[in-house]
Amino acid sequence: RWMKVYEHWMKNIRDWCISRQLWWGHQIPVWYNKNTGDIYCEVTPPKDIENWEQDPDVLDTWFSSWLWPFSTMGWPDDDKDLKKFYPTDFLSTAADIIFFWVARMIMASIEFTGKIPFYDVYFHNVIRDEKGRKMSKSLGNSPDVIKVMEEYGADALRFTIVYLAPMGTDVLFSTELCEIGRNFANKLWNATRFLMMNINNSTGSNEDYEHEIFDKWIISRFHTTIKTYTDALAGYRINEASKALYDFVWGEFCDWYIEIIKVKASHNPKAAGKIFNDAINLFESTLKLLHPVMPFITEELWHGLNESRESKSISLGDMPDLNETVILPEVEKEISDIQNLVSAIRNLRAEINLSPSVKCEVLISCSSKESLDTLNSVKKYIISLAKIEKAEIGINLPKPEYKSISSVVNQYQVYLKIEGIIDVEKEKERTRKEIERAEGFLISISKKLENKKFVSKALPEVVENEKKKQEDTKEKLEKLRNHYNSLAGF
């Protein structure tokens, strides 16, 4: 994105004023003779200083900075520090100072050392306010970082900024966005508490257990995450790296695997200690991956998982190694389909406002023997995760004779029995009223957005909010109508 700008400055070298008229800074080492007008330019002042007047300007910050890297390491002598540390590999800076910083450092290094100063230049994001303006004291739009950290936590702020910073674009920041990082930190904390509580309650139950498809899946997903994470970091896509960890921790380890090991431990009480210990080992490895972006909470949780580490630090441990041999795309696909199936059953329950405490029955028709075998191997997990009482599973099963609502998920068709659970006529009436309310709300929003006066005078964020309401209501209406139609045949 910035190559043309960079090449322009490197191919169109121009003279540059090295001074600034400021009252602070490094005063230029140039003196003018009060009597003769002669100019004296040396590192040390003239001996008869009373006859000379020093130039009032100061060296421009960028001028002194471009000389700093090699001048602090013994240049112009061939010093050992200079040999060891210069040139370096990497420079991180903002794109708006390609001319001031990047181009000038390259020019200075080549001129005075004969070497380029670095190989990769990463233009980091600029943090702007939610209106897209640069933060400045004059605008008063820069949050007090200390107060933000006091409210949300240093790690929450740090993670949020990285998470919201895709390569090449600026970040529109508001303090409320730090809830992303805070909620994620809470998720980590709660996961640790759960694991520690269960490992403490599972003392002496360390029999080995049979590894099932879910165990293979979480190991595969972990190493897939390592690969995504390391590839993203190698390409300086730090937000992609943080998102990969966020998705794994929240969406897979916490939301799914923790629920799975609850079921596994309840069915294998003698192996509960081993089950939770293996989960802790995996979680600790995840904390190591997270440590660079959330250093404080990961250090605290790592110590909390093992009190004997008091004199150690997570930052000194080895990062988890990638093992591509345990990455199993076919297993990940199978579990993804099962997750979608469980979600579909949950959605069917939600459509009829079925309380989580009410157990129900489902019939699941599979399209092949392979999918049937997979489903049978995880049947106990489906029953628990979807909060159902009974699941009938088979190949190409006909639609059940009892009243049911259904959904299709890849190679599975699932029917949720509603006969004897809900009053169909009451549910139809409730849904009809919901549809009427949603239709009325959609009409009022649409009229507002069709009003040119409103659109032209309202703040852009207000208009965008109304558009989002419109889209959300359309989506809700579609779901309500589909639900009503599914009930219409009864």
RAFENJO-V976170 format. One record per backbone hydrogen bond with DSSP energy under -0.5 kcal/mol. CO is the residue of the C=O (numbers start at 1). NH is the residue of the N-H. Records with the same first field share a line. If there is no record, write none. Layout:
# RAFENJO-V976170
CO: NH + NH
This chain:
# RAFENJO-V976170
2: 6
3: 7
4: 8
5: 9
6: 10
7: 11
8: 12
18: 60
20: 22 + 58
25: 27
26: 59
28: 30
29: 42
30: 55
31: 40
32: 53
33: 37
38: 33
40: 31
47: 49
48: 51
49: 52
51: 34
53: 32
57: 28
58: 20
60: 64
61: 65
62: 66
63: 67
64: 68
65: 68 + 69
67: 71
68: 72
70: 73 + 75
71: 74
73: 82
74: 77
77: 79
79: 83
80: 84
81: 85
82: 86
89: 119 + 120
91: 122
93: 124
94: 97
95: 98
97: 101 + 102
98: 103
99: 104
101: 105
102: 106
103: 107
104: 108
105: 109
106: 110
107: 111
108: 112
109: 113 + 114 + 115
110: 114
117: 88
120: 91
121: 123
122: 93 + 124
123: 168
124: 95
125: 127
126: 128 + 171
127: 135
128: 173
129: 132
133: 129
136: 140 + 141
141: 143
143: 145
144: 148
145: 149
146: 150
147: 151
148: 152 + 153
149: 153
153: 157
154: 158
155: 159
156: 160
157: 161
158: 162
159: 163
160: 164
162: 165
164: 166
165: 239
166: 169
170: 172
171: 128 + 173
173: 130
174: 177
175: 178
176: 179
177: 180
178: 182
179: 183
180: 184
181: 185
182: 186
183: 187
184: 188
185: 189
186: 190
187: 191
188: 192
189: 193
190: 194
191: 195
192: 196
193: 197
194: 198
195: 199
196: 200
197: 201
198: 202
199: 202
200: 203
202: 205
205: 273 + 274
212: 215 + 216
213: 217
214: 218
215: 219
216: 220
217: 221
218: 222
219: 223
220: 224
221: 225
222: 226
223: 227
224: 228
225: 229
226: 230
227: 231
228: 232
229: 233
230: 234
231: 235
232: 237
233: 236
236: 238
237: 241
238: 242
239: 243
240: 244
241: 245
242: 246
243: 247
244: 248
245: 249
246: 250 + 251
247: 251 + 252
248: 252 + 253
249: 254
250: 255
252: 256 + 257
253: 258
256: 260
257: 261
258: 262
259: 263
260: 264
261: 265
262: 266
263: 267
264: 268
268: 271
269: 272
270: 207
271: 275
272: 276
273: 277
274: 278
275: 279
276: 280
277: 281
278: 282
279: 283
280: 284
281: 285
282: 286
283: 287
284: 288
285: 289
286: 290
287: 291
290: 293 + 294
294: 298
295: 299
296: 300
297: 301
298: 302
299: 303
300: 304
301: 305
303: 306
306: 309
307: 310
309: 312
313: 316
314: 317
323: 326
324: 327
326: 328
327: 329
328: 332
329: 333
330: 334
331: 335
332: 336
333: 337
334: 338
335: 339
336: 340
337: 341
338: 342
339: 343
340: 344
341: 345
342: 346
343: 347
344: 348
345: 349
346: 350
347: 351
348: 352
349: 354
350: 353
355: 358
357: 359
360: 389 + 390
361: 417
362: 392
363: 365 + 415
364: 366 + 394
365: 413
366: 396
368: 372
369: 373
370: 374
371: 375
372: 376
373: 377
374: 378
375: 378
376: 379
378: 381 + 382
379: 383
380: 384
381: 385
382: 386
383: 388
384: 387
390: 362
391: 393
392: 364
394: 366
403: 418 + 419
405: 416
407: 414
409: 412
411: 367
412: 409
413: 365
414: 407
415: 363 + 417
416: 405
418: 421 + 422
422: 424
423: 427
424: 428
425: 429
426: 430
427: 431
428: 432
429: 433
430: 434
431: 435
432: 436
433: 437
434: 438
435: 439
436: 440
437: 441
438: 442
439: 443
440: 444
441: 445
442: 446
443: 447
444: 448
445: 449
446: 450
447: 451
448: 451
450: 452
451: 455
452: 456
453: 457
454: 458
459: 462 + 463
460: 464
461: 465
462: 466
463: 467
464: 468
465: 469
466: 470
467: 471
468: 472
469: 473
470: 474
471: 475
472: 476
473: 477
474: 478
475: 479
476: 480
477: 481
478: 482
479: 483
480: 484
481: 485
482: 486
483: 487
484: 488
485: 489
487: 490
